[in-house]
């Protein structure tokens, strides 16, 4: 999630871009290339579609920045454009690949991106395994749940921002988010909780409560009750720890890097749009 200084810098860049500063516009959009590409890759499950989503999003933003009123964060605006581009491409296909389809080159690239963050061989093996499991887990989620988890727990948007991107109510976002988190925790359990025993019904209830707590939806009394129960129940404590680790993995997810040739292609297209914009502004 962006801190205060980052948001301030983004606000300054956005204001400059809206006023016609081409350098600010290019810098602003360059900072969102990786997140938009990552979102497109995970939602479309196809590298070519992800590249098209990235280019469509960047060009649409460059052409429309003058009309961007700043009623939302610029990231929310860009993800809204990216999601629409994803939906157009998914509608053109007869169906998304099933969750059982073997992982493609994008998954390997995703694992390699995580591995670069650690140098020790033993850590590399664990990170590679985690990257593969995380990609598989994301693929098992239905699109409606996957996009909520990607936007909230991977990209760091707030729940209200996610609701704006998806065009649905806040309660619907939170309902989908809680379900997606529990599903991800189950998928990641073999790696994050290898020694855990099967969770009973009480643990599943406490996990839903924990997810609500993370979103600030519990009052102090309900929160204290949950904490008191977890403190005396090893099974629930283990389950909650597993969910927290799952969310930590999601927030640290890097994903496949934008291929250099794709970056070059997008930048070239942006330069063309920006030149047209400059010419129009000078008239």
N, C-alpha and C positions, 0 to 999 in steps of 0.2 A: 504494500500500500504506500502511496506517495506521502512523504512527510511535508511539513509546512513550507520549507525552503524550496522543495521541488515544485510544489503547487504554485508558489509565488513566481518562480522562474517560468513555469508554463503559462501562467496568466500574463506575464510580461510579453512572452513570445507571441501568444495568441493575439494580444492587443496590437502588437506591432504588425503581425501578419494581416489582421483585419484592416489596418490603416494603409496597407499597400507595400509593406516591407518584404520584398521577395526573399531576401536572405533569411529573415526570421521565419517566413513560411516554410522554406526548405528545411531549416533546422528543426522546426516544430514537428514536421511530418517524419523526418528521419528518426526522431526519437521514438516513434510509434511503429516503425517497420516491423521490428521483432515481435511485439505483442500481437499485432494484427495478423502477421503471417502465422504465428503459433495458433491463434484462434481459428483461422481459416483451415489450417491443417487438421486440427482436431475435430472441427465440425464437419468438414467436407470429406475427410479421410482419403484425400487424393492430393498428391503434390502439385499437379498441374492446376487443379481448381484453387488450391491455396495461393498459388502464384497469381492467378487471375483475380482472386479476391483482394489480394494485397494491392495490385496495380489499380483495380477499379476503385478501391477505397481511397488510395492516395490521390488519384486524379479527381475523383468526385470532391474530395475535401479541398484540393487546390482551387478547383473551379467555384466552390461554394463558400469559401472562407469569408468572403465579403458579406455574405448574408447570414453568417453564423452570429446569432444574437448574444451568445454567452449565457443563455438561460441554464445551461448544464456545463459540467466540466468538459474540456475538449476531448478527453479520453472517452467519455460517455458518448459524445457525438460521433467519434470515429468508429467505435464498436457498433453503434447503431447502423452506420453505413455498411460496415463489414458484415454484420449479420444479414442484412438485406441481400448483399451480394452472395453470401453463402446459401441463402434460401433459394435464390434464382438458380444457382447451379445444382442444388440438390433436386429441385423440381424437374430439371432437364434429364436427370438420371432416373432409371426405373426403380432404383433403391440403393441404399447405402450398403457397403460391404458388411457381411455378418460379423459378429464379434469373434467368431472362430477362424476368420481368415488369417493366414500367417502374417506376422509383422513384416512390413516393407522396409525399404531403405530409410524412410523417414524416422522409424523407431530406432534404428541403429544410430542414426545421426543424433537423435535425442539423447541416447545413452552416452554417446561420446561427448556431448556438450556438458552433461553432468560430471563426467569423469575428469574433465579438465579442471574442475574446481578442487580436486584433491590429488596429491602426488604419491601417497603411499600405496603400494600395490594391493595390500589387503583392503584398503578403503575403496580402491578402484573397482574391485570385484563386487563389493557390496553396492556401490553406486550404479554399476551397470545392471545388476539384478533389479535394483529398485526402479531404474528408469524403464526397463522392459515391463515390469509388473505394473507400474503406473500407467504406461501407455495402454496396456491390455485392459486395465481397470476402466480407464476413460472410454475405451471402445465398447465396453459392455453397457454403458449407460445409454438410455434412450436420449435422442437429441434434446428433448425438452429439459431433461435433468442435466445432461452434459453441459449445455450452454450456461445454465445457472451456476454450476460448480466452477466452470472455467472463469466466468466473469467475476464471481464473488471470491473464491478461494485461491485461484491461480493469479488472476489479474489484479485483484485487490479492490474492485469497485465496491461501494457500499450497497446494501440491499436496495435502498431507494434508487440508486443509479442503475442497478440491474433492472429494476422494474421499468425504468424509463427506456432503456435499451430494448427490452423485450415487448414493451407496450402492454404490460399486464399489471394487475394490482400487486401491492406490496405483500399481502398475505399469501397470494399465490406463489410469489417468488420464494418466500420463506418456507412454505410447505414443500415445494420442489427441492429446495436446498437441503432441508433436513433429511429427506429421503435419499438424495444423492450422496450426502455425507455418510449415511449409514451403509449404503451400498458400497461406497469406496472403501470404507473401513473393513468390510467383510473381504473385499478383493485383496486388500493389502495386508491382511492379517497374517498370511503365511510368512511374510518377510518381516513385518513390524512386530508381530506377536507369535513367534514360532512355538512358544511353550504354553500358550493359553489353552484353557479348556473351553469347550463349547459354551457360549453364553446363553443363559436362560432368559425367560421372558422379562424378568425384573431388570436385567442388564440392558435389554433393548429399550425399555421404558426410560431408564436413566440416561441412555445415550441421546434420546430425543430431547430430554430435558436439558442436557448439556448443550446440545446444538442451539436450543432456544436461548439458553443463558449467554452463549457467545454472541447472539444477535441482540442482547439486551432486553429480552422479552420476559424476564423473570423478575418478580418483585423480591425484596430483600428476604421476606419470610420463606418463599418457595426456594430461593437460592440456599438459604441456611439449612433447610430441610434436606435438600439434595446433598449438600456437603456433609451433613451429619451421617446420612445413610452411606455415602461412599466411604467415609472414614472407617466404618465398621463392617464393610462388605468387600472382601478381597476380590471377588469376581467382578463387581461393579467398578471397583477402583482400577482393575486391570483393563476393563473395557473402556473406561473413560481415558485412561492413559493412551490406549491404542487409537482412539479417535483424535486425541490431541496430536499424536505423532503423525497421523494421517493428514491432518490439516497443515502441519508443519512441512510435510513433504510436498503438498500441493502448493503452498506459498513459495517454496524454494525451487519449484519446477522451472527449468530453463527451456527445454524443448529444442527442436532442430533449429540451427542457425539459418538465416535467410541465405540461400545460395548466392555466391558473389555475382554470378551472371544475372540473377534475378534483381539484385540490388542495382546493378548497372543499368538494366533495362528500365526499372522503375524510375531511377534518377534521370535517365535520358528523357523519358516521357514527361516527367515533372518539369524538367528544364524547358521543354517545348511549351507546356501549358503556362509556365511562369512568364516566358517571353511574350506569349500572346496577351497575357494579363498586363504586362508592362506596357505593351503597345496600346492596348485599349485604355489604360489609365492615363496615358500621356496625351490622348486626343482631347 
